[in-house]
């Protein structure tokens, strides 16, 4: 694989619709309305066409949200057809669709599979109905199990399950129960994130008002440590701070981000990185549609990453991976050793035992995993 890629060989497509918005979610999402979704998908079709000549053959495609699986089977079929018509796609491409439990059925799954989708990502979050309700999730544990079983029965052999820990009133016992139940299902990939309080969410308001009881920092650290120990013991490779996979099942699309490689972002609020420029799209659905009605790219902001900024972002993103950053890859990309730009700060982190330098890589130590944000803040 070339590094860095000259053009993008990955695309992200944002479907911003959900049945309801979860209390912790700060993503660019809106309540689903059929006619609005129809107009949005027509605009998205135009945006796809505008970027058709700006990619290499696609190696990864990720359709996220929001809840892409809230779309009808016909809408999903049209969207995937649009992608195939406008982009070259490699035979071994990883094509992922995010699904909410309770929003998939045999018809939708068949449409996805028949159009090349070979990876699903289910947003479960927890294995207790009472916790799901507290999060504002609309599915139950039973609905998740049914959706997961249906996906397996319809031929999907690469499935991720998203989980969240350090939730309000969540105990270690509850978290262990979630992990054990998910492991028993034998998914190929598990993403386990700690809850982050985003300022624009109901959770943040309730937390500020003293109405949410969160686990202590020590308990949160214990949950993270337990996650690492439990999943690695059961054969999952801990390959990124929050991500675990069976061998050869790493999320290839996410690795594009962590390797700071080009990716085209399509849809309202999506962001992309191409030709050294990071851009973000218009967030609102109506202005997004209006811009594309004139066949203009719906870009709201751009930033050209050069010099130290590009080096710092590349280092920060790569350090999320357990293998860290390849010293040779960094030198080939920037024409200098990594110490030229970060010698002083690297020495500090190494002395604090947050980072380890091997003959080939720089990577976070086990202690550094727990303090990764402190490392990243110094790079921003």
Kinemage of the C-alpha trace (Angstrom):
@kinemage 1
@onewidth
@group {chain A} dominant
@subgroup {mainchain}
@vectorlist {calphas} color= white
{ca unk a 1} P 0.000 0.000 0.000
{ca unk a 2} L 1.284 3.447 -0.897
{ca unk a 3} L 1.754 5.848 1.977
{ca unk a 4} L 0.665 8.552 1.959
{ca unk a 5} L -1.894 7.929 -0.785
{ca unk a 6} L -2.009 10.472 -3.577
{ca unk a 7} L -5.801 10.342 -3.806
{ca unk a 8} L -8.502 9.041 -1.517
{ca unk a 9} L -9.302 5.349 -1.629
{ca unk a 10} L -11.808 5.582 1.218
{ca unk a 11} L -15.164 7.311 1.576
{ca unk a 12} L -17.435 8.001 4.528
{ca unk a 13} L -21.153 8.599 3.903
{ca unk a 14} L -23.232 10.232 6.627
{ca unk a 15} L -26.898 9.344 7.065
{ca unk a 16} L -28.044 11.823 9.745
{ca unk a 17} L -31.414 10.304 10.635
{ca unk a 18} L -32.442 8.520 13.824
{ca unk a 19} L -35.782 7.484 15.305
{ca unk a 20} L -34.876 9.585 18.348
{ca unk a 21} L -31.686 11.215 19.601
{ca unk a 22} L -29.895 9.478 22.471
{ca unk a 23} L -29.261 11.582 25.559
{ca unk a 24} L -25.452 11.332 25.293
{ca unk a 25} L -25.139 11.864 21.535
{ca unk a 26} L -23.553 14.985 20.043
{ca unk a 27} L -23.368 13.706 16.456
{ca unk a 28} L -25.032 15.602 13.614
{ca unk a 29} L -28.353 13.744 13.699
{ca unk a 30} L -32.026 14.548 13.199
{ca unk a 31} L -35.356 12.801 13.723
{ca unk a 32} L -36.286 10.694 10.714
{ca unk a 33} L -38.990 11.973 8.380
{ca unk a 34} L -39.607 10.016 5.173
{ca unk a 35} L -39.937 12.950 2.762
{ca unk a 36} L -36.962 14.805 4.212
{ca unk a 37} L -34.876 11.645 3.955
{ca unk a 38} L -35.942 11.237 0.320
{ca unk a 39} L -34.802 14.786 -0.516
{ca unk a 40} L -31.574 14.275 1.433
{ca unk a 41} L -30.696 11.092 -0.454
{ca unk a 42} L -31.320 12.854 -3.778
{ca unk a 43} L -28.873 15.583 -2.730
{ca unk a 44} L -26.401 12.957 -1.538
{ca unk a 45} L -26.626 11.326 -4.973
{ca unk a 46} L -25.523 14.628 -6.496
{ca unk a 47} L -22.632 14.957 -4.045
{ca unk a 48} L -21.483 11.431 -4.825
{ca unk a 49} L -21.383 12.325 -8.522
{ca unk a 50} L -19.367 15.487 -7.805
{ca unk a 51} L -16.603 13.431 -6.171
{ca unk a 52} L -16.631 10.544 -8.629
{ca unk a 53} L -13.360 11.584 -10.327
{ca unk a 54} L -11.434 12.322 -7.139
{ca unk a 55} L -10.749 8.841 -5.851
{ca unk a 56} L -8.530 5.908 -6.478
{ca unk a 57} L -10.309 2.527 -6.500
{ca unk a 58} L -12.014 2.399 -3.126
{ca unk a 59} L -10.591 0.089 -0.487
{ca unk a 60} L -12.978 1.062 2.313
{ca unk a 61} L -16.496 2.490 2.453
{ca unk a 62} L -18.216 3.358 5.710
{ca unk a 63} L -21.885 4.363 5.854
{ca unk a 64} L -22.545 5.809 9.293
{ca unk a 65} L -24.818 8.165 11.138
{ca unk a 66} L -27.203 8.579 12.604
{ca unk a 67} L -28.849 5.303 11.738
{ca unk a 68} L -28.345 4.220 8.116
{ca unk a 69} L -30.445 1.118 8.762
{ca unk a 70} L -33.481 3.321 9.450
{ca unk a 71} L -33.725 3.788 5.660
{ca unk a 72} L -36.036 1.531 3.686
{ca unk a 73} L -34.670 -1.396 1.707
{ca unk a 74} L -35.359 0.506 -1.520
{ca unk a 75} L -33.520 3.599 -0.252
{ca unk a 76} L -30.530 1.528 0.850
{ca unk a 77} L -30.498 -0.215 -2.513
{ca unk a 78} L -30.509 3.101 -4.398
{ca unk a 79} L -27.748 4.554 -2.206
{ca unk a 80} L -25.494 1.540 -2.669
{ca unk a 81} L -26.243 1.498 -6.399
{ca unk a 82} L -25.202 5.158 -6.614
{ca unk a 83} L -21.912 4.335 -4.910
{ca unk a 84} L -21.189 1.449 -7.261
{ca unk a 85} L -22.103 3.497 -10.339
{ca unk a 86} L -19.830 6.433 -9.535
{ca unk a 87} L -16.793 4.848 -7.868
{ca unk a 88} L -14.429 2.048 -8.720
{ca unk a 89} L -14.340 -0.412 -5.826
{ca unk a 90} L -11.603 -2.976 -5.256
{ca unk a 91} L -12.741 -6.626 -5.090
{ca unk a 92} L -11.597 -6.944 -1.473
{ca unk a 93} L -12.978 -3.598 -0.272
{ca unk a 94} L -14.321 -3.369 3.276
{ca unk a 95} L -17.864 -1.954 3.083
{ca unk a 96} L -19.449 -1.207 6.462
{ca unk a 97} L -22.948 -0.066 7.394
{ca unk a 98} L -23.895 1.069 10.902
{ca unk a 99} L -27.110 -0.514 12.145
{ca unk a 100} L -29.323 0.160 15.110
{ca unk a 101} L -30.829 -2.951 16.712
{ca unk a 102} L -34.480 -3.263 15.804
{ca unk a 103} L -34.109 -1.422 12.476
{ca unk a 104} L -32.899 -4.311 10.324
{ca unk a 105} L -34.908 -7.052 8.673
{ca unk a 106} L -34.217 -9.787 6.149
{ca unk a 107} L -35.033 -7.561 3.172
{ca unk a 108} L -32.621 -4.796 4.232
{ca unk a 109} L -29.884 -7.269 5.087
{ca unk a 110} L -30.247 -8.984 1.713
{ca unk a 111} L -30.072 -5.617 -0.079
{ca unk a 112} L -26.903 -4.702 1.785
{ca unk a 113} L -25.253 -8.063 1.249
{ca unk a 114} L -26.202 -8.214 -2.437
{ca unk a 115} L -24.691 -4.742 -2.939
{ca unk a 116} L -21.330 -5.675 -1.487
{ca unk a 117} L -21.740 -4.727 2.176
{ca unk a 118} L -19.555 -7.174 4.078
{ca unk a 119} L -19.334 -5.607 7.533
{ca unk a 120} L -22.028 -4.441 9.952
{ca unk a 121} L -21.625 -2.349 13.087
{ca unk a 122} L -24.352 -2.649 15.723
{ca unk a 123} L -24.749 0.061 18.344
{ca unk a 124} L -25.611 -2.009 21.406
{ca unk a 125} L -23.945 0.057 24.215
{ca unk a 126} L -25.096 -2.115 27.152
{ca unk a 127} L -26.711 -5.463 27.909
{ca unk a 128} L -29.234 -4.150 30.456
{ca unk a 129} L -32.616 -2.788 29.386
{ca unk a 130} L -32.691 -0.330 32.259
{ca unk a 131} L -29.371 1.189 31.177
{ca unk a 132} L -30.470 1.354 27.542
{ca unk a 133} L -33.603 3.216 28.594
{ca unk a 134} L -31.552 5.637 30.669
{ca unk a 135} L -29.360 6.329 27.618
{ca unk a 136} L -32.388 7.128 25.472
{ca unk a 137} L -31.844 4.065 23.286
{ca unk a 138} L -35.017 2.764 21.639
{ca unk a 139} L -34.036 -0.905 21.416
{ca unk a 140} L -34.075 -3.638 24.028
{ca unk a 141} L -31.492 -6.341 24.647
{ca unk a 142} L -33.838 -8.889 23.049
{ca unk a 143} L -34.189 -6.723 19.930
{ca unk a 144} L -30.420 -6.519 19.685
{ca unk a 145} L -30.119 -10.297 19.956
{ca unk a 146} L -32.746 -10.754 17.244
{ca unk a 147} L -31.013 -8.282 14.910
{ca unk a 148} L -27.620 -9.877 15.500
{ca unk a 149} L -28.993 -13.386 14.883
{ca unk a 150} L -30.738 -12.203 11.697
{ca unk a 151} L -27.478 -10.716 10.412
{ca unk a 152} L -25.671 -14.004 10.979
{ca unk a 153} L -28.459 -15.975 9.325
{ca unk a 154} L -28.230 -13.716 6.294
{ca unk a 155} L -24.558 -14.332 5.747
{ca unk a 156} L -22.709 -11.522 7.530
{ca unk a 157} L -19.405 -12.846 8.804
{ca unk a 158} L -17.812 -9.594 9.985
{ca unk a 159} L -19.754 -7.772 12.701
{ca unk a 160} L -18.731 -5.071 15.169
{ca unk a 161} L -20.567 -4.333 18.410
{ca unk a 162} L -20.265 -0.881 19.993
{ca unk a 163} L -20.271 -0.628 23.795
{ca unk a 164} L -20.021 2.249 26.292
{ca unk a 165} L -18.703 2.074 29.861
{ca unk a 166} L -18.593 4.517 32.771
{ca unk a 167} L -22.297 5.168 32.314
{ca unk a 168} L -24.515 6.747 35.003
{ca unk a 169} L -25.168 4.275 37.826
{ca unk a 170} L -23.286 1.548 35.931
{ca unk a 171} L -21.544 -0.900 38.246
{ca unk a 172} L -18.533 -3.090 37.583
{ca unk a 173} L -20.862 -6.075 37.823
{ca unk a 174} L -23.106 -4.654 35.097
{ca unk a 175} L -20.124 -3.934 32.855
{ca unk a 176} L -18.699 -7.426 33.347
{ca unk a 177} L -22.111 -8.848 32.476
{ca unk a 178} L -22.207 -6.809 29.253
{ca unk a 179} L -18.730 -7.949 28.251
{ca unk a 180} L -19.413 -11.619 28.971
{ca unk a 181} L -22.723 -11.599 27.076
{ca unk a 182} L -21.153 -9.913 24.057
{ca unk a 183} L -18.133 -12.239 24.044
{ca unk a 184} L -20.522 -15.209 24.027
{ca unk a 185} L -21.923 -13.942 20.717
{ca unk a 186} L -18.446 -14.123 19.177
{ca unk a 187} L -18.451 -10.912 17.118
{ca unk a 188} L -15.367 -10.282 15.035
{ca unk a 189} L -14.871 -6.800 16.449
{ca unk a 190} L -15.765 -4.946 19.653
{ca unk a 191} L -15.487 -1.209 20.229
{ca unk a 192} L -15.617 -0.177 23.895
{ca unk a 193} L -15.679 3.557 24.618
{ca unk a 194} L -15.860 5.447 27.873
{ca unk a 195} L -18.740 7.902 28.163
{ca unk a 196} L -17.729 11.445 27.210
{ca unk a 197} L -19.889 14.335 28.367
{ca unk a 198} L -20.550 16.534 25.325
{ca unk a 199} L -21.771 20.048 26.070
{ca unk a 200} L -24.654 19.974 23.594
{ca unk a 201} L -26.328 16.890 25.071
{ca unk a 202} L -29.055 16.357 27.687
{ca unk a 203} L -26.597 14.205 29.648
{ca unk a 204} L -24.264 17.177 30.016
{ca unk a 205} L -27.074 19.418 31.264
{ca unk a 206} L -28.207 16.799 33.775
{ca unk a 207} L -24.634 16.177 34.896
{ca unk a 208} L -24.039 19.910 35.440
{ca unk a 209} L -27.263 20.054 37.437
{ca unk a 210} L -26.095 17.183 39.650
{ca unk a 211} L -28.775 14.843 38.352
{ca unk a 212} L -26.440 12.145 36.981
{ca unk a 213} L -24.347 9.853 39.165
{ca unk a 214} L -21.245 8.858 37.238
{ca unk a 215} L -18.688 6.261 38.293
{ca unk a 216} L -15.545 7.669 39.899
{ca unk a 217} L -12.375 8.102 37.856
{ca unk a 218} L -10.905 5.082 39.649
{ca unk a 219} L -13.916 2.959 38.750
{ca unk a 220} L -13.749 4.135 35.158
{ca unk a 221} L -10.065 3.188 35.013
{ca unk a 222} L -10.881 -0.210 36.527
{ca unk a 223} L -13.572 -0.742 33.884
{ca unk a 224} L -11.089 0.083 31.132
{ca unk a 225} L -8.440 -2.215 32.573
{ca unk a 226} L -10.994 -4.991 32.985
{ca unk a 227} L -12.083 -4.516 29.373
{ca unk a 228} L -8.536 -4.938 28.110
{ca unk a 229} L -7.876 -8.003 30.261
{ca unk a 230} L -11.201 -9.684 29.529
{ca unk a 231} L -11.219 -9.205 25.768
{ca unk a 232} L -7.562 -10.059 25.201
{ca unk a 233} L -7.991 -13.185 27.324
{ca unk a 234} L -10.787 -14.232 24.967
{ca unk a 235} L -8.697 -13.827 21.828
{ca unk a 236} L -9.372 -10.237 20.835
{ca unk a 237} L -6.391 -8.146 19.776
{ca unk a 238} L -6.262 -4.757 21.467
{ca unk a 239} L -5.132 -2.839 18.390
{ca unk a 240} L -6.381 0.683 19.204
{ca unk a 241} L -7.202 2.412 22.481
{ca unk a 242} L -10.904 1.537 22.332
{ca unk a 243} L -10.973 -1.209 19.697
{ca unk a 244} L -10.545 -4.959 19.843
{ca unk a 245} L -10.653 -7.468 17.008
{ca unk a 246} L -10.176 -11.074 16.085
{ca unk a 247} L -7.005 -11.635 14.038
{ca unk a 248} L -7.278 -10.052 10.563
{ca unk a 249} L -10.524 -8.304 11.508
{ca unk a 250} L -9.211 -4.839 12.322
{ca unk a 251} L -11.494 -2.046 11.081
{ca unk a 252} L -9.688 -1.090 7.893
{ca unk a 253} L -11.695 2.098 7.433
{ca unk a 254} L -10.827 3.387 10.896
{ca unk a 255} L -7.171 2.644 10.228
{ca unk a 256} L -7.380 5.175 7.388
{ca unk a 257} L -8.176 7.831 10.006
{ca unk a 258} L -5.541 6.686 12.473
{ca unk a 259} L -2.906 6.628 9.725
{ca unk a 260} L -3.983 10.163 8.692
{ca unk a 261} L -4.637 9.076 5.134
{ca unk a 262} L -7.023 10.695 2.635
{ca unk a 263} L -10.747 10.046 2.965
{ca unk a 264} L -13.678 11.722 1.252
{ca unk a 265} L -16.582 12.612 3.541
{ca unk a 266} L -20.056 12.786 2.001
{ca unk a 267} L -23.278 13.967 3.610
{ca unk a 268} L -24.386 16.693 5.997
{ca unk a 269} L -21.738 17.424 8.613
{ca unk a 270} L -19.310 14.862 7.208
{ca unk a 271} L -15.629 15.708 7.144
{ca unk a 272} L -12.936 14.621 4.746
{ca unk a 273} L -9.207 14.919 4.148
{ca unk a 274} L -7.862 15.074 0.615
{ca unk a 275} L -4.855 16.674 -1.080
{ca unk a 276} L -3.646 17.963 2.289
{ca unk a 277} L -6.910 19.787 3.003
{ca unk a 278} L -9.280 18.855 5.795
{ca unk a 279} L -12.849 19.967 5.157
{ca unk a 280} L -16.233 19.762 6.831
{ca unk a 281} L -19.629 19.848 5.169
{ca unk a 282} L -22.643 22.006 5.973
{ca unk a 283} L -24.394 20.463 8.976
{ca unk a 284} L -28.015 21.428 8.436
{ca unk a 285} L -30.099 19.240 6.151
{ca unk a 286} L -31.987 22.065 4.401
{ca unk a 287} L -28.876 24.156 3.548
{ca unk a 288} L -27.032 20.961 2.548
{ca unk a 289} L -29.818 20.124 0.089
{ca unk a 290} L -29.986 23.698 -1.187
{ca unk a 291} L -26.261 23.849 -1.913
{ca unk a 292} L -26.390 20.623 -3.872
{ca unk a 293} L -29.437 21.776 -5.831
{ca unk a 294} L -26.947 24.130 -7.543
{ca unk a 295} L -24.493 21.236 -7.987
{ca unk a 296} L -22.015 22.864 -5.616
{ca unk a 297} L -20.007 20.865 -3.108
{ca unk a 298} L -21.578 21.517 0.326
{ca unk a 299} L -18.293 22.421 2.035
{ca unk a 300} L -18.574 24.711 5.062
{ca unk a 301} L -14.953 24.949 6.247
{ca unk a 302} L -11.507 23.971 5.050
{ca unk a 303} L -8.075 23.831 6.637
{ca unk a 304} L -4.838 23.027 4.874
{ca unk a 305} L -2.622 20.936 7.117
{ca unk a 306} L 1.023 21.681 6.536
{ca unk a 307} L 4.287 21.688 8.432
{ca unk a 308} L 4.148 21.091 12.157
{ca unk a 309} L 0.348 20.842 12.261
{ca unk a 310} L 0.307 17.898 9.878
{ca unk a 311} L 3.165 16.198 11.704
{ca unk a 312} L 1.445 16.639 15.093
{ca unk a 313} L -1.878 15.318 13.852
{ca unk a 314} L -0.208 12.345 12.204
{ca unk a 315} L 1.610 11.514 15.455
{ca unk a 316} L -1.469 11.988 17.639
{ca unk a 317} L -3.704 9.802 15.480
{ca unk a 318} L -1.111 7.052 15.078
{ca unk a 319} L -0.492 6.878 18.817
{ca unk a 320} L -4.099 5.709 19.208
{ca unk a 321} L -2.978 2.422 17.672
{ca unk a 322} L -1.340 -0.035 20.033
{ca unk a 323} L 1.517 -0.482 17.555
{ca unk a 324} L 1.926 3.291 17.520
{ca unk a 325} L 3.670 5.114 14.708
{ca unk a 326} L 6.245 3.579 12.415
{ca unk a 327} L 9.446 5.608 12.518
{ca unk a 328} L 10.209 4.712 8.899
{ca unk a 329} L 6.728 5.662 7.682
{ca unk a 330} L 6.998 9.013 9.460
{ca unk a 331} L 10.429 9.693 7.968
{ca unk a 332} L 9.277 8.723 4.457
{ca unk a 333} L 6.260 11.009 4.773
{ca unk a 334} L 7.994 14.081 6.191
{ca unk a 335} L 11.602 13.640 5.135
{ca unk a 336} L 13.014 13.814 8.657
{ca unk a 337} L 13.267 11.760 11.822
{ca unk a 338} L 10.441 12.173 14.296
{ca unk a 339} L 12.802 13.660 16.902
{ca unk a 340} L 13.419 16.658 14.658
{ca unk a 341} L 9.963 18.028 15.461
{ca unk a 342} L 9.164 16.290 18.743
{ca unk a 343} L 12.467 15.426 20.407
{ca unk a 344} L 11.841 17.369 23.615
{ca unk a 345} L 8.279 16.282 24.198
{ca unk a 346} L 9.067 12.669 23.322
{ca unk a 347} L 11.835 12.619 25.920
{ca unk a 348} L 9.367 13.939 28.507
{ca unk a 349} L 6.797 11.256 27.685
{ca unk a 350} L 9.406 8.517 27.652
{ca unk a 351} L 10.792 9.671 31.016
{ca unk a 352} L 7.240 9.647 32.422
{ca unk a 353} L 6.802 6.114 31.023
{ca unk a 354} L 3.832 7.161 28.897
{ca unk a 355} L 5.534 6.302 25.607
{ca unk a 356} L 8.037 3.652 24.627
{ca unk a 357} L 10.449 3.874 21.694
{ca unk a 358} L 11.482 0.652 20.010
{ca unk a 359} L 13.798 0.177 17.062
{ca unk a 360} L 10.863 0.605 14.659
{ca unk a 361} L 7.970 2.356 16.457
{ca unk a 362} L 6.815 4.830 19.064
{ca unk a 363} L 3.791 3.624 21.020
{ca unk a 364} L 1.867 4.302 24.217
{ca unk a 365} L 2.801 2.197 27.219
{ca unk a 366} L 0.076 0.448 29.238
{ca unk a 367} L 0.210 3.432 31.626
{ca unk a 368} L 0.074 5.778 28.671
{ca unk a 369} L -3.219 4.244 27.534
{ca unk a 370} L -4.914 5.613 30.641
{ca unk a 371} L -3.368 9.055 30.206
{ca unk a 372} L -3.574 9.254 26.422
{ca unk a 373} L -5.654 12.425 26.434
{ca unk a 374} L -2.951 14.246 28.398
{ca unk a 375} L -0.446 13.219 25.747
{ca unk a 376} L -2.728 14.268 22.893
{ca unk a 377} L -3.563 17.654 24.431
{ca unk a 378} L 0.115 18.604 24.281
{ca unk a 379} L 0.103 17.908 20.546
{ca unk a 380} L -3.006 19.921 19.725
